[in-house]
């Protein structure tokens, strides 16, 4: 037995997009008069919260969730969309079901999308903040618009008479904004980095290194955060040894998985849905198309299986979900173009298919149809794709790096392989492909193991941390 662990809506359109957003904002919140309160009143409210907690009274906790560089409602698989988007969306939704009010503030990347969207359920919402040009920007340019982001949020909350009990920042740029809001509002800041600049730089190739500005920003956030959430003990160790900061305020809480969405679907039904022949077998990669995901290593491992005759004998193919498969070669990202070239050079055009971005509603079908999900990353802080795959009963073969080394149970729910080692990767894939009994055992174990990561359980842990931090901040 395995040890278990305890789109934005289109909205109303007018010929004047900015007018549309003003109208929607007024309709959603009933006007825009300034009813701001001074800091003394705000602090008094926090003290009253502490009294109500001590007396056992109920008061709805209010959270300002910061997701500066990417929106939780965005389609997954794009350049800046992935596990963090899922994390913010699912956590906000489940916290809402537990009576917690959450407003997610994300920088607006489309002037035609309403600034306020109620897509999280339970009255929780996403606020698209106009900070800089309302279009996607390179990350290196994003930091300069953090002050505009902070100012808009302060103005917005004053106009709507909003008060929060805690700030929860995601990624370092949100943490920088959280630092300023913490000072303005006199409330605690909880931070989750999701990835760390120094870790990415350890495996980055020429021209892919994170700038010093990011590392300086992460250190600044670490100094100001009242609590930091790490996904695994590996991330805690990275903060200790790479950043050399105190970690007594770091708590380990892993991300979760939506067990109501990700569960085993009979293979014949899953294959019929995604329209592949029932007798065919499929390996699956899901994630962003970027160098640190190690897709080139996977291609080379597949080529080794092809050379052994495995692909033809077993009717085996590889499906790659992520990026935009509809782009012409001249429009492709640099990494997608590189991977296409590698696929041609290895002669894998008939065995490897790029499917582009897929909606989350279809992912359980792909996971369930797959014989193995492969996560060949050079760095993963956690590995939500691996968790989703296991919840669907699919074994995972993953690099023994970061959070993957803790999440995937070697020999029980899948296998670990050394990073950037196509020979070991192909060997472990073949072990599962040729042993039906092992596949079945791993599948059963994976489903059982994933139950320990339900969003209900994880959100309850996060809520406990919110309450602990609010109490500690007030007493301080």
Secondary structure, 3 states (H helix, E strand, C coil): CCCCCCCCCCCCCCCCHHHHHHHHHHHHHCCCCCCCCCHHHHHHHHHHHHHHHHCCCCCCCEEEEECCCCCCCCCCCCCCCCHHHHHHHHHHHHHHHCCCEEEEEEECCCCCCCCEECCCCCCCEEEEECCCCCCCCCHHHHHHHHHHHHHHHHHHHHHCCCCCCEEEEECHHHHHHHHHHHHHHCCEEEEECCCCHHHHHHHCCCCCCCCHHHHHHHHHHHHHCCEEEECCHHHHHHHHHCCCCCCCCEEECCCCECCCCCCCCCHHHHHHHHCCCCCCEEEEEECCCCHHHCHHHHHHHHHHHHHCCHHHHHCEEEEEEECCCCCCCCCCCHHHHHHHHHHHHCCCCCCEEEEECCCHHHHHHHHHHCCEEEECCCCCCCCHHHHHHHHCCCEEEEECCCCHHHHCCECCCEEEECCCCHHHHHHHHHHHHCCHHHHHHHHHHHHHHHHHHEHHHHHHHHHHHHHHHHHHHHHC
